[in-house]
Amino acid sequence: MLQDSLIEKFSEYYGSDPKFVIRAPGRVNIIGEHTDYNDGFVLPMAIDRAIWIALQPRQDRQVKLYSMDFNQEASFDFNQLVKIDTSWIEYIKGVAWVLEQAGYVLSGWEGVLAGDIPIGAGLSSSAALEIATACAFSAVGK
């Protein structure tokens, strides 16, 4: 199971169990694809595939993540929330930027990220990543 693999990888990577494990599902629109922002009717439904983040708080203003899907580590500092490229970490950085613009005081965290939503399949993998990220910030918030 993906959750078990995620927790195992977190323990290997950080030498302890995660403080939080977060899941955000992908979704499919049964009706109304691309009509939501045009005042149309939509009927989205969560699916059984998801993005998972196992994490623990940090004492600084940084986010450090290892992506199991890309076998890649990435990080950023809240003092440098500018778009650098088009990699997966930019979605997480974008959520941090929006939350700070809305007045939230964010705390740093580190973790391991994994998912089983096919990328680019119209199942909202990026939206699930953003929701999981918002939940991670909420979990470690002060």
A tleap script that builds the chain and sets N, CA, C and O, in Angstrom:
source leaprc.protein.ff14SB
mol = sequence {
  NMET LEU GLN ASP SER LEU ILE GLU LYS PHE
  SER GLU TYR TYR GLY SER ASP PRO LYS PHE
  VAL ILE ARG ALA PRO GLY ARG VAL ASN ILE
  ILE GLY GLU HIE THR ASP TYR ASN ASP GLY
  PHE VAL LEU PRO MET ALA ILE ASP ARG ALA
  ILE TRP ILE ALA LEU GLN PRO ARG GLN ASP
  ARG GLN VAL LYS LEU TYR SER MET ASP PHE
  ASN GLN GLU ALA SER PHE ASP PHE ASN GLN
  LEU VAL LYS ILE ASP THR SER TRP ILE GLU
  TYR ILE LYS GLY VAL ALA TRP VAL LEU GLU
  GLN ALA GLY TYR VAL LEU SER GLY TRP GLU
  GLY VAL LEU ALA GLY ASP ILE PRO ILE GLY
  ALA GLY LEU SER SER SER ALA ALA LEU GLU
  ILE ALA THR ALA CYS ALA PHE SER ALA VAL
  GLY CLYS
}
set mol.1.N position { 0.834 -1.176 0.000 }
set mol.1.CA position { 0.000 0.000 0.000 }
set mol.1.C position { 0.884 1.247 0.000 }
set mol.1.O position { 1.923 1.276 0.658 }
set mol.2.N position { 0.468 2.273 -0.738 }
set mol.2.CA position { 1.270 3.476 -0.901 }
set mol.2.C position { 1.553 4.175 0.433 }
set mol.2.O position { 2.663 4.656 0.658 }
set mol.3.N position { 0.567 4.229 1.300 }
set mol.3.CA position { 0.754 4.887 2.593 }
set mol.3.C position { 1.868 4.205 3.387 }
set mol.3.O position { 2.696 4.886 3.993 }
set mol.4.N position { 1.900 2.897 3.391 }
set mol.4.CA position { 2.941 2.167 4.119 }
set mol.4.C position { 4.320 2.436 3.518 }
set mol.4.O position { 5.288 2.631 4.253 }
set mol.5.N position { 4.415 2.447 2.198 }
set mol.5.CA position { 5.693 2.744 1.531 }
set mol.5.C position { 6.162 4.154 1.846 }
set mol.5.O position { 7.352 4.394 2.049 }
set mol.6.N position { 5.215 5.085 1.884 }
set mol.6.CA position { 5.528 6.477 2.190 }
set mol.6.C position { 6.097 6.607 3.602 }
set mol.6.O position { 7.119 7.263 3.803 }
set mol.7.N position { 5.445 5.990 4.568 }
set mol.7.CA position { 5.898 6.066 5.958 }
set mol.7.C position { 7.259 5.391 6.114 }
set mol.7.O position { 8.126 5.888 6.833 }
set mol.8.N position { 7.439 4.264 5.442 }
set mol.8.CA position { 8.729 3.569 5.486 }
set mol.8.C position { 9.841 4.447 4.911 }
set mol.8.O position { 10.927 4.533 5.485 }
set mol.9.N position { 9.570 5.098 3.776 }
set mol.9.CA position { 10.563 5.977 3.146 }
set mol.9.C position { 10.868 7.164 4.053 }
set mol.9.O position { 12.024 7.569 4.181 }
set mol.10.N position { 9.833 7.722 4.683 }
set mol.10.CA position { 10.045 8.834 5.607 }
set mol.10.C position { 10.984 8.396 6.732 }
set mol.10.O position { 11.936 9.104 7.061 }
set mol.11.N position { 10.716 7.242 7.315 }
set mol.11.CA position { 11.542 6.740 8.418 }
set mol.11.C position { 12.981 6.525 7.984 }
set mol.11.O position { 13.905 6.829 8.738 }
set mol.12.N position { 13.185 6.004 6.777 }
set mol.12.CA position { 14.541 5.829 6.245 }
set mol.12.C position { 15.224 7.178 6.042 }
set mol.12.O position { 16.401 7.343 6.365 }
set mol.13.N position { 14.493 8.119 5.516 }
set mol.13.CA position { 15.033 9.417 5.130 }
set mol.13.C position { 15.345 10.299 6.332 }
set mol.13.O position { 16.381 10.964 6.370 }
set mol.14.N position { 14.439 10.303 7.320 }
set mol.14.CA position { 14.583 11.218 8.453 }
set mol.14.C position { 14.925 10.526 9.772 }
set mol.14.O position { 15.212 11.206 10.757 }
set mol.15.N position { 14.903 9.192 9.816 }
set mol.15.CA position { 15.297 8.477 11.018 }
set mol.15.C position { 14.262 8.462 12.129 }
set mol.15.O position { 14.583 8.158 13.278 }
set mol.16.N position { 13.022 8.789 11.793 }
set mol.16.CA position { 11.938 8.761 12.782 }
set mol.16.C position { 10.611 8.576 12.052 }
set mol.16.O position { 10.553 8.619 10.823 }
set mol.17.N position { 9.562 8.372 12.816 }
set mol.17.CA position { 8.237 8.291 12.216 }
set mol.17.C position { 7.719 9.692 11.925 }
set mol.17.O position { 8.080 10.636 12.629 }
set mol.18.N position { 6.879 9.850 10.902 }
set mol.18.CA position { 6.323 11.175 10.626 }
set mol.18.C position { 5.359 11.608 11.721 }
set mol.18.O position { 4.708 10.779 12.357 }
set mol.19.N position { 5.279 12.888 11.929 }
set mol.19.CA position { 4.309 13.427 12.901 }
set mol.19.C position { 2.909 13.461 12.283 }
set mol.19.O position { 1.915 13.266 12.982 }
set mol.20.N position { 2.833 13.706 10.989 }
set mol.20.CA position { 1.560 13.774 10.277 }
set mol.20.C position { 1.650 13.006 8.962 }
set mol.20.O position { 2.702 12.965 8.324 }
set mol.21.N position { 0.533 12.400 8.567 }
set mol.21.CA position { 0.407 11.779 7.249 }
set mol.21.C position { -0.882 12.340 6.641 }
set mol.21.O position { -1.965 12.214 7.213 }
set mol.22.N position { -0.739 12.947 5.493 }
set mol.22.CA position { -1.845 13.647 4.850 }
set mol.22.C position { -2.160 13.002 3.516 }
set mol.22.O position { -1.263 12.566 2.793 }
set mol.23.N position { -3.461 12.946 3.194 }
set mol.23.CA position { -3.919 12.387 1.922 }
set mol.23.C position { -4.912 13.342 1.287 }
set mol.23.O position { -5.823 13.834 1.952 }
set mol.24.N position { -4.734 13.603 -0.006 }
set mol.24.CA position { -5.696 14.406 -0.769 }
set mol.24.C position { -6.019 13.646 -2.053 }
set mol.24.O position { -5.114 13.333 -2.827 }
set mol.25.N position { -7.292 13.348 -2.289 }
set mol.25.CA position { -7.662 12.533 -3.450 }
set mol.25.C position { -7.646 13.313 -4.762 }
set mol.25.O position { -7.784 14.536 -4.786 }
set mol.26.N position { -7.477 12.573 -5.839 }
set mol.26.CA position { -7.707 13.130 -7.160 }
set mol.26.C position { -9.202 13.225 -7.374 }
set mol.26.O position { -9.987 12.823 -6.515 }
set mol.27.N position { -9.597 13.757 -8.518 }
set mol.27.CA position { -11.034 13.866 -8.781 }
set mol.27.C position { -11.286 13.788 -10.275 }
set mol.27.O position { -10.395 13.959 -11.107 }
set mol.28.N position { -12.534 13.523 -10.565 }
set mol.28.CA position { -12.999 13.520 -11.942 }
set mol.28.C position { -14.270 14.352 -11.976 }
set mol.28.O position { -15.064 14.317 -11.035 }
set mol.29.N position { -14.464 15.092 -13.042 }
set mol.29.CA position { -15.703 15.847 -13.211 }
set mol.29.C position { -16.674 14.996 -14.026 }
set mol.29.O position { -16.426 14.699 -15.194 }
set mol.30.N position { -17.768 14.613 -13.401 }
set mol.30.CA position { -18.766 13.802 -14.084 }
set mol.30.C position { -19.474 14.643 -15.143 }
set mol.30.O position { -19.734 14.172 -16.250 }
set mol.31.N position { -19.782 15.894 -14.791 }
set mol.31.CA position { -20.268 16.863 -15.782 }
set mol.31.C position { -19.559 18.181 -15.531 }
set mol.31.O position { -19.105 18.439 -14.416 }
set mol.32.N position { -19.462 19.001 -16.536 }
set mol.32.CA position { -19.007 20.368 -16.355 }
set mol.32.C position { -17.526 20.612 -16.416 }
set mol.32.O position { -17.045 21.536 -15.760 }
set mol.33.N position { -16.775 19.838 -17.164 }
set mol.33.CA position { -15.349 20.096 -17.295 }
set mol.33.C position { -15.125 21.514 -17.833 }
set mol.33.O position { -15.661 21.875 -18.881 }
set mol.34.N position { -14.345 22.301 -17.125 }
set mol.34.CA position { -13.984 23.687 -17.480 }
set mol.34.C position { -15.169 24.642 -17.501 }
set mol.34.O position { -15.068 25.709 -18.107 }
set mol.35.N position { -16.277 24.308 -16.871 }
set mol.35.CA position { -17.386 25.268 -16.805 }
set mol.35.C position { -17.470 25.948 -15.452 }
set mol.35.O position { -18.184 26.940 -15.306 }
set mol.36.N position { -16.753 25.433 -14.456 }
set mol.36.CA position { -16.843 26.010 -13.119 }
set mol.36.C position { -16.423 27.477 -13.100 }
set mol.36.O position { -17.046 28.281 -12.406 }
set mol.37.N position { -15.402 27.836 -13.833 }
set mol.37.CA position { -14.954 29.228 -13.848 }
set mol.37.C position { -15.729 30.076 -14.855 }
set mol.37.O position { -15.416 31.252 -15.039 }
set mol.38.N position { -16.730 29.497 -15.505 }
set mol.38.CA position { -17.621 30.220 -16.416 }
set mol.38.C position { -19.060 30.200 -15.904 }
set mol.38.O position { -20.004 30.339 -16.681 }
set mol.39.N position { -19.220 30.026 -14.594 }
set mol.39.CA position { -20.532 29.993 -13.945 }
set mol.39.C position { -21.421 28.863 -14.443 }
set mol.39.O position { -22.646 28.989 -14.436 }
set mol.40.N position { -20.825 27.772 -14.870 }
set mol.40.CA position { -21.604 26.614 -15.312 }
set mol.40.C position { -21.769 25.602 -14.202 }
set mol.40.O position { -21.212 25.760 -13.115 }
set mol.41.N position { -22.527 24.575 -14.472 }
set mol.41.CA position { -22.741 23.514 -13.499 }
set mol.41.C position { -21.598 22.515 -13.544 }
set mol.41.O position { -21.076 22.197 -14.613 }
set mol.42.N position { -21.217 22.024 -12.373 }
set mol.42.CA position { -20.172 21.008 -12.285 }
set mol.42.C position { -20.599 19.938 -11.293 }
set mol.42.O position { -21.391 20.194 -10.386 }
set mol.43.N position { -20.074 18.755 -11.475 }
set mol.43.CA position { -20.315 17.664 -10.536 }
set mol.43.C position { -19.023 16.860 -10.409 }
set mol.43.O position { -18.860 15.821 -11.049 }
set mol.44.N position { -18.093 17.364 -9.559 }
set mol.44.CA position { -16.850 16.629 -9.356 }
set mol.44.C position { -17.051 15.486 -8.362 }
set mol.44.O position { -17.950 15.524 -7.522 }
set mol.45.N position { -16.199 14.475 -8.475 }
set mol.45.CA position { -16.257 13.335 -7.572 }
set mol.45.C position { -14.833 12.899 -7.249 }
set mol.45.O position { -14.002 12.749 -8.145 }
set mol.46.N position { -14.560 12.697 -5.968 }
set mol.46.CA position { -13.252 12.194 -5.554 }
set mol.46.C position { -13.082 10.768 -6.049 }
set mol.46.O position { -14.047 10.010 -6.148 }
set mol.47.N position { -11.846 10.415 -6.357 }
set mol.47.CA position { -11.528 9.057 -6.815 }
set mol.47.C position { -10.649 8.363 -5.779 }
set mol.47.O position { -10.257 8.967 -4.781 }
set mol.48.N position { -10.347 7.108 -6.023 }
set mol.48.CA position { -9.587 6.313 -5.053 }
set mol.48.C position { -8.080 6.496 -5.168 }
set mol.48.O position { -7.336 5.807 -4.469 }
set mol.49.N position { -7.612 7.375 -6.001 }
set mol.49.CA position { -6.182 7.663 -6.126 }
set mol.49.C position { -5.889 8.996 -5.457 }
set mol.49.O position { -6.747 9.878 -5.415 }
set mol.50.N position { -4.671 9.146 -4.932 }
set mol.50.CA position { -4.408 10.316 -4.097 }
set mol.50.C position { -2.937 10.715 -4.100 }
set mol.50.O position { -2.065 9.993 -4.585 }
set mol.51.N position { -2.703 11.894 -3.538 }
set mol.51.CA position { -1.367 12.386 -3.205 }
set mol.51.C position { -1.214 12.261 -1.690 }
set mol.51.O position { -2.120 12.617 -0.936 }
set mol.52.N position { -0.089 11.765 -1.261 }
set mol.52.CA position { 0.206 11.574 0.161 }
set mol.52.C position { 1.449 12.373 0.548 }
set mol.52.O position { 2.407 12.455 -0.221 }
set mol.53.N position { 1.427 12.956 1.733 }
set mol.53.CA position { 2.617 13.601 2.291 }
set mol.53.C position { 2.776 13.129 3.734 }
set mol.53.O position { 1.861 13.272 4.545 }
set mol.54.N position { 3.939 12.567 4.046 }
set mol.54.CA position { 4.326 12.267 5.424 }
set mol.54.C position { 5.288 13.372 5.831 }
set mol.54.O position { 6.226 13.679 5.096 }
set mol.55.N position { 5.064 13.974 7.000 }
set mol.55.CA position { 5.871 15.142 7.334 }
set mol.55.C position { 6.068 15.320 8.824 }
set mol.55.O position { 5.421 14.685 9.657 }
set mol.56.N position { 6.996 16.218 9.115 }
set mol.56.CA position { 7.241 16.649 10.478 }
set mol.56.C position { 7.598 18.128 10.442 }
set mol.56.O position { 8.141 18.610 9.448 }
set mol.57.N position { 7.297 18.860 11.526 }
set mol.57.CA position { 7.601 20.293 11.563 }
set mol.57.C position { 9.103 20.549 11.560 }
set mol.57.O position { 9.898 19.710 11.983 }
set mol.58.N position { 9.464 21.720 11.077 }
set mol.58.CA position { 10.831 22.232 11.178 }
set mol.58.C position { 10.794 23.473 12.049 }
set mol.58.O position { 9.730 24.057 12.258 }
set mol.59.N position { 11.933 23.874 12.551 }
set mol.59.CA position { 12.009 25.052 13.415 }
set mol.59.C position { 12.360 26.324 12.641 }
set mol.59.O position { 12.524 27.389 13.235 }
set mol.60.N position { 12.474 26.212 11.328 }
set mol.60.CA position { 12.810 27.382 10.517 }
set mol.60.C position { 11.698 27.627 9.493 }
set mol.60.O position { 10.636 27.009 9.570 }
set mol.61.N position { 11.934 28.507 8.555 }
set mol.61.CA position { 10.938 28.850 7.543 }
set mol.61.C position { 11.296 28.216 6.199 }
set mol.61.O position { 11.354 28.886 5.169 }
set mol.62.N position { 11.532 26.918 6.243 }
set mol.62.CA position { 11.857 26.190 5.025 }
set mol.62.C position { 10.964 24.965 4.876 }
set mol.62.O position { 10.487 24.392 5.856 }
set mol.63.N position { 10.755 24.587 3.630 }
set mol.63.CA position { 10.083 23.334 3.310 }
set mol.63.C position { 11.086 22.498 2.530 }
set mol.63.O position { 11.672 22.958 1.550 }
set mol.64.N position { 11.273 21.265 2.982 }
set mol.64.CA position { 12.167 20.317 2.306 }
set mol.64.C position { 11.391 19.042 2.065 }
set mol.64.O position { 10.815 18.469 2.990 }
set mol.65.N position { 11.376 18.599 0.820 }
set mol.65.CA position { 10.593 17.420 0.447 }
set mol.65.C position { 11.385 16.483 -0.437 }
set mol.65.O position { 12.210 16.900 -1.250 }
set mol.66.N position { 11.109 15.209 -0.253 }
set mol.66.CA position { 11.614 14.185 -1.163 }
set mol.66.C position { 10.407 13.605 -1.884 }
set mol.66.O position { 9.454 13.164 -1.241 }
set mol.67.N position { 10.437 13.601 -3.207 }
set mol.67.CA position { 9.364 13.022 -4.008 }
set mol.67.C position { 9.735 11.595 -4.405 }
set mol.67.O position { 10.717 11.369 -5.111 }
set mol.68.N position { 8.939 10.645 -3.943 }
set mol.68.CA position { 9.161 9.250 -4.325 }
set mol.68.C position { 8.871 9.043 -5.814 }
set mol.68.O position { 9.503 8.207 -6.461 }
set mol.69.N position { 7.920 9.799 -6.354 }
set mol.69.CA position { 7.545 9.636 -7.752 }
set mol.69.C position { 8.644 10.092 -8.706 }
set mol.69.O position { 8.839 9.489 -9.761 }
set mol.70.N position { 9.352 11.136 -8.345 }
set mol.70.CA position { 10.410 11.674 -9.206 }
set mol.70.C position { 11.806 11.327 -8.701 }
set mol.70.O position { 12.800 11.670 -9.343 }
set mol.71.N position { 11.890 10.639 -7.538 }
set mol.71.CA position { 13.174 10.300 -6.937 }
set mol.71.C position { 14.060 11.546 -6.865 }
set mol.71.O position { 15.203 11.563 -7.321 }
set mol.72.N position { 13.469 12.595 -6.263 }
set mol.72.CA position { 14.117 13.903 -6.286 }
set mol.72.C position { 13.815 14.660 -4.998 }
set mol.72.O position { 12.709 14.595 -4.463 }
set mol.73.N position { 14.813 15.370 -4.520 }
set mol.73.CA position { 14.651 16.236 -3.359 }
set mol.73.C position { 14.561 17.681 -3.829 }
set mol.73.O position { 15.230 18.078 -4.783 }
set mol.74.N position { 13.728 18.460 -3.150 }
set mol.74.CA position { 13.608 19.879 -3.463 }
set mol.74.C position { 13.272 20.630 -2.184 }
set mol.74.O position { 12.738 20.053 -1.237 }
set mol.75.N position { 13.586 21.919 -2.164 }
set mol.75.CA position { 13.309 22.732 -0.986 }
set mol.75.C position { 13.154 24.189 -1.387 }
set mol.75.O position { 13.525 24.596 -2.488 }
set mol.76.N position { 12.599 24.960 -0.466 }
set mol.76.CA position { 12.526 26.404 -0.647 }
set mol.76.C position { 12.411 27.072 0.709 }
set mol.76.O position { 12.047 26.447 1.705 }
set mol.77.N position { 12.729 28.353 0.723 }
set mol.77.CA position { 12.651 29.191 1.914 }
set mol.77.C position { 11.501 30.171 1.715 }
set mol.77.O position { 11.311 30.687 0.614 }
set mol.78.N position { 10.734 30.431 2.769 }
set mol.78.CA position { 9.604 31.354 2.659 }
set mol.78.C position { 10.038 32.766 2.290 }
set mol.78.O position { 9.231 33.548 1.788 }
set mol.79.N position { 11.297 33.102 2.531 }
set mol.79.CA position { 11.802 34.433 2.193 }
set mol.79.C position { 12.130 34.567 0.708 }
set mol.79.O position { 12.477 35.655 0.249 }
set mol.80.N position { 12.023 33.471 -0.047 }
set mol.80.CA position { 12.333 33.505 -1.478 }
set mol.80.C position { 11.248 32.776 -2.258 }
set mol.80.O position { 11.529 31.805 -2.960 }
set mol.81.N position { 10.023 33.238 -2.137 }
set mol.81.CA position { 8.894 32.594 -2.810 }
set mol.81.C position { 8.713 33.170 -4.213 }
set mol.81.O position { 7.742 33.873 -4.492 }
set mol.82.N position { 9.658 32.862 -5.078 }
set mol.82.CA position { 9.578 33.269 -6.481 }
set mol.82.C position { 9.662 32.024 -7.351 }
set mol.82.O position { 10.356 31.063 -7.020 }
set mol.83.N position { 8.947 32.056 -8.461 }
set mol.83.CA position { 8.956 30.921 -9.375 }
set mol.83.C position { 10.319 30.817 -10.057 }
set mol.83.O position { 10.822 31.782 -10.632 }
set mol.84.N position { 10.897 29.628 -9.977 }
set mol.84.CA position { 12.215 29.407 -10.561 }
set mol.84.C position { 12.123 28.553 -11.822 }
set mol.84.O position { 12.797 28.831 -12.814 }
set mol.85.N position { 11.293 27.521 -11.783 }
set mol.85.CA position { 11.175 26.617 -12.926 }
set mol.85.C position { 9.759 26.068 -13.000 }
set mol.85.O position { 8.825 26.696 -12.502 }
set mol.86.N position { 9.589 24.917 -13.608 }
set mol.86.CA position { 8.249 24.323 -13.727 }
set mol.86.C position { 8.162 22.967 -13.036 }
set mol.86.O position { 7.298 22.158 -13.372 }
set mol.87.N position { 9.036 22.713 -12.087 }
set mol.87.CA position { 9.034 21.412 -11.419 }
set mol.87.C position { 7.911 21.314 -10.394 }
set mol.87.O position { 7.225 22.298 -10.115 }
set mol.88.N position { 7.732 20.138 -9.845 }
set mol.88.CA position { 6.666 19.849 -8.886 }
set mol.88.C position { 6.728 20.718 -7.634 }
set mol.88.O position { 5.689 20.996 -7.035 }
set mol.89.N position { 7.920 21.153 -7.223 }
set mol.89.CA position { 8.038 21.954 -6.000 }
set mol.89.C position { 7.371 23.318 -6.165 }
set mol.89.O position { 7.001 23.947 -5.174 }
set mol.90.N position { 7.213 23.779 -7.397 }
set mol.90.CA position { 6.590 25.085 -7.635 }
set mol.90.C position { 5.124 25.095 -7.195 }
set mol.90.O position { 4.620 26.135 -6.772 }
set mol.91.N position { 4.435 23.956 -7.289 }
set mol.91.CA position { 3.048 23.879 -6.802 }
set mol.91.C position { 3.001 24.101 -5.290 }
set mol.91.O position { 2.118 24.790 -4.780 }
set mol.92.N position { 3.951 23.518 -4.594 }
set mol.92.CA position { 4.005 23.636 -3.141 }
set mol.92.C position { 4.395 25.057 -2.751 }
set mol.92.O position { 3.828 25.641 -1.827 }
set mol.93.N position { 5.357 25.592 -3.458 }
set mol.93.CA position { 5.774 26.970 -3.223 }
set mol.93.C position { 4.625 27.939 -3.508 }
set mol.93.O position { 4.449 28.920 -2.786 }
set mol.94.N position { 3.852 27.672 -4.544 }
set mol.94.CA position { 2.707 28.524 -4.882 }
set mol.94.C position { 1.660 28.541 -3.786 }
set mol.94.O position { 1.090 29.593 -3.494 }
set mol.95.N position { 1.398 27.410 -3.180 }
set mol.95.CA position { 0.449 27.359 -2.055 }
set mol.95.C position { 0.986 28.194 -0.895 }
set mol.95.O position { 0.232 28.937 -0.266 }
set mol.96.N position { 2.272 28.079 -0.610 }
set mol.96.CA position { 2.871 28.884 0.462 }
set mol.96.C position { 2.714 30.372 0.159 }
set mol.96.O position { 2.369 31.152 1.046 }
set mol.97.N position { 2.962 30.763 -1.075 }
set mol.97.CA position { 2.845 32.161 -1.465 }
set mol.97.C position { 1.415 32.676 -1.266 }
set mol.97.O position { 1.212 33.751 -0.702 }
set mol.98.N position { 0.431 31.909 -1.730 }
set mol.98.CA position { -0.968 32.315 -1.597 }
set mol.98.C position { -1.360 32.436 -0.130 }
set mol.98.O position { -2.028 33.396 0.252 }
set mol.99.N position { -0.954 31.479 0.694 }
set mol.99.CA position { -1.297 31.532 2.114 }
set mol.99.C position { -0.655 32.739 2.790 }
set mol.99.O position { -1.296 33.407 3.602 }
set mol.100.N position { 0.591 33.020 2.466 }
set mol.100.CA position { 1.238 34.200 3.048 }
set mol.100.C position { 0.571 35.484 2.571 }
set mol.100.O position { 0.401 36.415 3.358 }
set mol.101.N position { 0.188 35.552 1.295 }
set mol.101.CA position { -0.510 36.734 0.770 }
set mol.101.C position { -1.845 36.944 1.481 }
set mol.101.O position { -2.309 38.076 1.617 }
set mol.102.N position { -2.457 35.857 1.933 }
set mol.102.CA position { -3.729 35.936 2.658 }
set mol.102.C position { -3.533 36.261 4.138 }
set mol.102.O position { -4.511 36.387 4.875 }
set mol.103.N position { -2.286 36.397 4.579 }
set mol.103.CA position { -2.020 36.805 5.948 }
set mol.103.C position { -1.676 35.691 6.914 }
set mol.103.O position { -1.513 35.946 8.108 }
set mol.104.N position { -1.561 34.471 6.437 }
set mol.104.CA position { -1.211 33.365 7.333 }
set mol.104.C position { 0.286 33.389 7.631 }
set mol.104.O position { 1.100 33.699 6.761 }
set mol.105.N position { 0.630 33.060 8.862 }
set mol.105.CA position { 2.025 32.913 9.260 }
set mol.105.C position { 2.354 31.436 9.154 }
set mol.105.O position { 1.768 30.609 9.853 }
set mol.106.N position { 3.290 31.108 8.284 }
set mol.106.CA position { 3.586 29.704 7.995 }
set mol.106.C position { 4.788 29.201 8.776 }
set mol.106.O position { 5.719 29.947 9.080 }
set mol.107.N position { 4.738 27.924 9.088 }
set mol.107.CA position { 5.852 27.231 9.731 }
set mol.107.C position { 6.452 26.245 8.741 }
set mol.107.O position { 5.759 25.712 7.874 }
set mol.108.N position { 7.742 26.013 8.885 }
set mol.108.CA position { 8.424 25.088 7.996 }
set mol.108.C position { 8.129 23.630 8.324 }
set mol.108.O position { 7.715 23.293 9.433 }
set mol.109.N position { 8.352 22.782 7.335 }
set mol.109.CA position { 8.186 21.346 7.521 }
set mol.109.C position { 9.034 20.602 6.511 }
set mol.109.O position { 9.494 21.165 5.518 }
set mol.110.N position { 9.229 19.321 6.788 }
set mol.110.CA position { 9.978 18.450 5.876 }
set mol.110.C position { 9.241 17.136 5.763 }
set mol.110.O position { 8.567 16.697 6.695 }
set mol.111.N position { 9.380 16.519 4.610 }
set mol.111.CA position { 8.627 15.294 4.438 }
set mol.111.C position { 8.938 14.533 3.172 }
set mol.111.O position { 9.874 14.836 2.433 }
set mol.112.N position { 8.115 13.539 2.962 }
set mol.112.CA position { 8.193 12.675 1.782 }
set mol.112.C position { 6.830 12.726 1.097 }
set mol.112.O position { 5.786 12.681 1.749 }
set mol.113.N position { 6.864 12.820 -0.215 }
set mol.113.CA position { 5.678 12.975 -1.043 }
set mol.113.C position { 5.570 11.801 -2.000 }
set mol.113.O position { 6.568 11.367 -2.576 }
set mol.114.N position { 4.347 11.284 -2.169 }
set mol.114.CA position { 4.114 10.208 -3.140 }
set mol.114.C position { 2.659 10.263 -3.590 }
set mol.114.O position { 1.797 10.780 -2.879 }
set mol.115.N position { 2.400 9.735 -4.758 }
set mol.115.CA position { 1.030 9.714 -5.258 }
set mol.115.C position { 0.821 8.605 -6.264 }
set mol.115.O position { 1.773 8.064 -6.826 }
set mol.116.N position { -0.439 8.276 -6.483 }
set mol.116.CA position { -0.764 7.280 -7.506 }
set mol.116.C position { -1.804 7.818 -8.498 }
set mol.116.O position { -2.486 7.045 -9.172 }
set mol.117.N position { -1.917 9.152 -8.580 }
set mol.117.CA position { -2.781 9.779 -9.577 }
set mol.117.C position { -1.943 9.946 -10.846 }
set mol.117.O position { -0.885 10.571 -10.791 }
set mol.118.N position { -2.379 9.412 -11.970 }
set mol.118.CA position { -1.601 9.591 -13.199 }
set mol.118.C position { -1.493 11.076 -13.558 }
set mol.118.O position { -2.501 11.780 -13.633 }
set mol.119.N position { -0.282 11.534 -13.775 }
set mol.119.CA position { -0.047 12.939 -14.109 }
set mol.119.C position { -0.527 13.205 -15.534 }
set mol.119.O position { -0.220 12.446 -16.453 }
set mol.120.N position { -1.280 14.283 -15.706 }
set mol.120.CA position { -1.753 14.685 -17.027 }
set mol.120.C position { -2.943 13.905 -17.541 }
set mol.120.O position { -3.270 13.990 -18.725 }
set mol.121.N position { -3.598 13.146 -16.676 }
set mol.121.CA position { -4.722 12.307 -17.105 }
set mol.121.C position { -6.079 12.971 -16.863 }
set mol.121.O position { -7.117 12.341 -17.061 }
set mol.122.N position { -6.079 14.233 -16.438 }
set mol.122.CA position { -7.330 14.919 -16.166 }
set mol.122.C position { -7.979 14.502 -14.861 }
set mol.122.O position { -9.193 14.629 -14.703 }
set mol.123.N position { -7.182 14.005 -13.921 }
set mol.123.CA position { -7.706 13.551 -12.635 }
set mol.123.C position { -7.276 14.469 -11.492 }
set mol.123.O position { -7.315 14.082 -10.324 }
set mol.124.N position { -6.875 15.665 -11.837 }
set mol.124.CA position { -6.554 16.726 -10.867 }
set mol.124.C position { -5.410 16.371 -9.931 }
set mol.124.O position { -5.495 16.612 -8.727 }
set mol.125.N position { -4.346 15.803 -10.470 }
set mol.125.CA position { -3.184 15.494 -9.637 }
set mol.125.C position { -2.567 16.757 -9.055 }
set mol.125.O position { -2.149 16.753 -7.898 }
set mol.126.N position { -2.500 17.830 -9.824 }
set mol.126.CA position { -1.921 19.069 -9.298 }
set mol.126.C position { -2.821 19.681 -8.228 }
set mol.126.O position { -2.317 20.215 -7.240 }
set mol.127.N position { -4.126 19.617 -8.398 }
set mol.127.CA position { -5.047 20.125 -7.380 }
set mol.127.C position { -4.911 19.315 -6.094 }
set mol.127.O position { -4.932 19.878 -5.000 }
set mol.128.N position { -4.773 17.997 -6.222 }
set mol.128.CA position { -4.590 17.155 -5.038 }
set mol.128.C position { -3.287 17.506 -4.327 }
set mol.128.O position { -3.241 17.535 -3.097 }
set mol.129.N position { -2.230 17.774 -5.089 }
set mol.129.CA position { -0.958 18.179 -4.496 }
set mol.129.C position { -1.118 19.495 -3.739 }
set mol.129.O position { -0.580 19.652 -2.643 }
set mol.130.N position { -1.849 20.430 -4.315 }
set mol.130.CA position { -2.053 21.715 -3.658 }
set mol.130.C position { -2.896 21.577 -2.386 }
set mol.130.O position { -2.612 22.232 -1.383 }
set mol.131.N position { -3.910 20.746 -2.420 }
set mol.131.CA position { -4.739 20.535 -1.225 }
set mol.131.C position { -3.927 19.831 -0.134 }
set mol.131.O position { -3.999 20.209 1.036 }
set mol.132.N position { -3.162 18.821 -0.511 }
set mol.132.CA position { -2.314 18.139 0.476 }
set mol.132.C position { -1.321 19.118 1.090 }
set mol.132.O position { -1.048 19.060 2.289 }
set mol.133.N position { -0.783 20.012 0.274 }
set mol.133.CA position { 0.160 21.014 0.762 }
set mol.133.C position { -0.503 21.974 1.746 }
set mol.133.O position { 0.063 22.278 2.796 }
set mol.134.N position { -1.691 22.449 1.414 }
set mol.134.CA position { -2.421 23.344 2.326 }
set mol.134.C position { -2.691 22.638 3.653 }
set mol.134.O position { -2.574 23.242 4.719 }
set mol.135.N position { -3.049 21.372 3.584 }
set mol.135.CA position { -3.286 20.593 4.820 }
set mol.135.C position { -1.989 20.431 5.615 }
set mol.135.O position { -2.013 20.447 6.846 }
set mol.136.N position { -0.856 20.274 4.919 }
set mol.136.CA position { 0.427 20.158 5.611 }
set mol.136.C position { 0.747 21.452 6.351 }
set mol.136.O position { 1.176 21.418 7.504 }
set mol.137.N position { 0.543 22.590 5.694 }
set mol.137.CA position { 0.775 23.864 6.371 }
set mol.137.C position { -0.154 24.029 7.566 }
set mol.137.O position { 0.256 24.544 8.606 }
set mol.138.N position { -1.389 23.599 7.425 }
set mol.138.CA position { -2.336 23.670 8.528 }
set mol.138.C position { -1.893 22.785 9.696 }
set mol.138.O position { -1.994 23.180 10.857 }
set mol.139.N position { -1.406 21.596 9.380 }
set mol.139.CA position { -1.001 20.641 10.416 }
set mol.139.C position { 0.149 21.175 11.269 }
set mol.139.O position { 0.172 20.967 12.482 }
set mol.140.N position { 1.095 21.858 10.642 }
set mol.140.CA position { 2.261 22.338 11.393 }
set mol.140.C position { 2.096 23.778 11.858 }
set mol.140.O position { 2.986 24.323 12.510 }
set mol.141.N position { 0.967 24.400 11.528 }
set mol.141.CA position { 0.724 25.807 11.878 }
set mol.141.C position { 0.715 26.061 13.367 }
set mol.141.O position { 0.446 25.172 14.175 }
set mol.142.N position { 1.010 27.277 13.697 }
set mol.142.CA position { 1.070 27.668 15.120 }
set mol.142.C position { -0.233 28.260 15.563 }
set mol.142.O position { -0.373 28.647 16.724 }
savepdb mol mol.pdb
quit
